[in-house]
Amino acid sequence: QVHLVESGGGLVQPGGSLRLSCAASGSIFRTNFMGWYRQAPGKQRELVATIFSGGSTLYVDSVKGRFSISSNDGENTVYLQMNSLKPEDTSVYYCHTKDQWSGRDYWGQGTQVTVSS
């Protein structure tokens, strides 16, 4: 079992920055990646960024150059640094991982990010 807790969301003006955190606990050794998804009202959940155990990263095109995913393995925490935020980044952001052997998905409770003037 893996437990994920997000924090760091809030209200920010366009062009501003936020850093989201995802604290993981439990059987983390059974996972080999961590990802951030987001879901806006009336839209499907989309993958925003992923970091793999070897340190490689992937981003959706819409956030490339603005968002950065990183991890602090000693603290079992993954971060999403979001810069140059736009109103279209407004969503609930979720942390996600998967048990690499059972295939079970794990999700955090989500944190709201609102970009508005």
C-alpha positions as a Markdown table, in Angstrom:
| # | Residue | x | y | z |
|---|---|---|---|---|
| 1 | Gln | 0.0 | 0.0 | 0.0 |
| 2 | Val | 1.2 | 3.5 | -0.9 |
| 3 | His | -0.2 | 6.7 | 0.6 |
| 4 | Leu | 0.1 | 10.0 | -1.2 |
| 5 | Val | -0.6 | 13.4 | 0.2 |
| 6 | Glu | -0.5 | 16.6 | -1.9 |
| 7 | Ser | 0.0 | 20.2 | -0.7 |
| 8 | Gly | 0.9 | 23.6 | -2.0 |
| 9 | Gly | -2.1 | 24.5 | -4.1 |
| 10 | Gly | -3.8 | 27.9 | -3.9 |
| 11 | Leu | -4.8 | 31.0 | -5.8 |
| 12 | Val | -2.2 | 32.8 | -7.9 |
| 13 | Gln | -2.3 | 35.5 | -10.5 |
| 14 | Pro | -1.4 | 34.8 | -14.1 |
| 15 | Gly | 2.3 | 34.8 | -14.5 |
| 16 | Gly | 2.8 | 33.7 | -10.9 |
| 17 | Ser | 4.4 | 30.5 | -9.5 |
| 18 | Leu | 3.4 | 27.7 | -7.1 |
| 19 | Arg | 5.2 | 24.6 | -5.9 |
| 20 | Leu | 3.2 | 21.5 | -5.3 |
| 21 | Ser | 4.5 | 18.7 | -3.0 |
| 22 | Cys | 3.5 | 15.1 | -2.9 |
| 23 | Ala | 4.6 | 13.2 | 0.2 |
| 24 | Ala | 4.7 | 9.4 | -0.2 |
| 25 | Ser | 4.6 | 6.7 | 2.4 |
| 26 | Gly | 4.2 | 3.0 | 2.7 |
| 27 | Ser | 5.5 | 0.5 | 0.1 |
| 28 | Ile | 7.3 | 3.0 | -2.0 |
| 29 | Phe | 9.8 | 0.4 | -3.1 |
| 30 | Arg | 7.1 | -1.2 | -5.2 |
| 31 | Thr | 6.9 | 1.9 | -7.5 |
| 32 | Asn | 9.3 | 3.2 | -10.1 |
| 33 | Phe | 7.7 | 6.5 | -11.1 |
| 34 | Met | 5.7 | 9.4 | -9.7 |
| 35 | Gly | 3.4 | 11.5 | -11.7 |
| 36 | Trp | 1.3 | 14.6 | -11.5 |
| 37 | Tyr | -2.1 | 14.7 | -13.2 |
| 38 | Arg | -4.7 | 17.5 | -13.3 |
| 39 | Gln | -8.4 | 17.7 | -13.9 |
| 40 | Ala | -10.4 | 20.8 | -14.7 |
| 41 | Pro | -14.2 | 20.9 | -14.4 |
| 42 | Gly | -15.9 | 19.1 | -17.2 |
| 43 | Lys | -12.6 | 17.8 | -18.6 |
| 44 | Gln | -10.7 | 14.5 | -18.5 |
| 45 | Arg | -7.9 | 14.0 | -16.2 |
| 46 | Glu | -4.6 | 14.6 | -18.0 |
| 47 | Leu | -1.0 | 13.6 | -17.2 |
| 48 | Val | 1.1 | 16.7 | -16.6 |
| 49 | Ala | 4.5 | 15.4 | -15.7 |
| 50 | Thr | 6.3 | 12.2 | -14.7 |
| 51 | Ile | 9.6 | 11.4 | -13.0 |
| 52 | Phe | 11.1 | 8.0 | -13.1 |
| 53 | Ser | 13.3 | 6.3 | -10.5 |
| 54 | Gly | 16.4 | 6.9 | -12.7 |
| 55 | Gly | 15.6 | 10.6 | -12.7 |
| 56 | Ser | 14.3 | 11.0 | -16.3 |
| 57 | Thr | 11.3 | 13.2 | -16.7 |
| 58 | Leu | 8.4 | 13.7 | -19.2 |
| 59 | Tyr | 6.0 | 16.6 | -19.6 |
| 60 | Val | 2.9 | 17.3 | -21.5 |
| 61 | Asp | 3.6 | 19.9 | -24.3 |
| 62 | Ser | 1.4 | 22.6 | -22.7 |
| 63 | Val | 3.7 | 22.8 | -19.6 |
| 64 | Lys | 7.1 | 22.3 | -21.2 |
| 65 | Gly | 9.5 | 25.1 | -20.2 |
| 66 | Arg | 7.1 | 26.3 | -17.4 |
| 67 | Phe | 6.8 | 23.3 | -15.1 |
| 68 | Ser | 9.5 | 21.2 | -13.5 |
| 69 | Ile | 9.1 | 17.9 | -11.6 |
| 70 | Ser | 11.7 | 16.8 | -9.1 |
| 71 | Ser | 12.1 | 14.4 | -6.2 |
| 72 | Asn | 13.8 | 14.3 | -2.8 |
| 73 | Asp | 14.2 | 10.6 | -2.4 |
| 74 | Gly | 15.4 | 11.0 | 1.2 |
| 75 | Glu | 12.1 | 12.6 | 2.1 |
| 76 | Asn | 10.0 | 10.5 | -0.3 |
| 77 | Thr | 8.6 | 13.7 | -1.7 |
| 78 | Val | 8.0 | 14.7 | -5.3 |
| 79 | Tyr | 7.6 | 18.4 | -6.3 |
| 80 | Leu | 6.0 | 20.2 | -9.2 |
| 81 | Gln | 7.4 | 23.7 | -9.6 |
| 82 | Met | 4.9 | 25.7 | -11.7 |
| 83 | Asn | 6.1 | 29.0 | -13.2 |
| 84 | Ser | 4.5 | 31.4 | -15.6 |
| 85 | Leu | 1.1 | 30.1 | -14.7 |
| 86 | Lys | -1.9 | 30.7 | -17.0 |
| 87 | Pro | -5.6 | 30.6 | -16.3 |
| 88 | Glu | -5.9 | 27.4 | -18.3 |
| 89 | Asp | -3.6 | 25.7 | -15.7 |
| 90 | Thr | -6.5 | 26.0 | -13.2 |
| 91 | Ser | -7.3 | 22.5 | -12.1 |
| 92 | Val | -7.2 | 20.0 | -9.3 |
| 93 | Tyr | -3.8 | 18.5 | -9.3 |
| 94 | Tyr | -3.3 | 14.9 | -8.3 |
| 95 | Cys | -0.2 | 12.9 | -7.4 |
| 96 | His | -0.1 | 9.4 | -8.8 |
| 97 | Thr | 1.9 | 6.2 | -8.8 |
| 98 | Lys | 1.5 | 2.6 | -9.6 |
| 99 | Asp | 2.6 | -0.7 | -8.0 |
| 100 | Gln | 4.9 | -2.1 | -10.6 |
| 101 | Trp | 4.1 | -5.7 | -9.8 |
| 102 | Ser | 0.3 | -5.7 | -9.1 |
| 103 | Gly | -0.5 | -2.7 | -11.3 |
| 104 | Arg | -2.6 | -1.1 | -8.6 |
| 105 | Asp | -2.9 | 2.7 | -9.0 |
| 106 | Tyr | -2.5 | 5.1 | -6.1 |
| 107 | Trp | -3.8 | 8.6 | -6.0 |
| 108 | Gly | -3.6 | 11.5 | -3.6 |
| 109 | Gln | -6.6 | 13.5 | -2.5 |
| 110 | Gly | -5.8 | 16.4 | -4.9 |
| 111 | Thr | -4.9 | 20.0 | -4.4 |
| 112 | Gln | -6.7 | 22.9 | -6.1 |
| 113 | Val | -4.7 | 25.4 | -8.2 |
| 114 | Thr | -6.6 | 28.5 | -9.4 |
| 115 | Val | -4.9 | 31.0 | -11.7 |
| 116 | Ser | -6.9 | 34.2 | -11.8 |
| 117 | Ser | -6.5 | 37.9 | -11.5 |
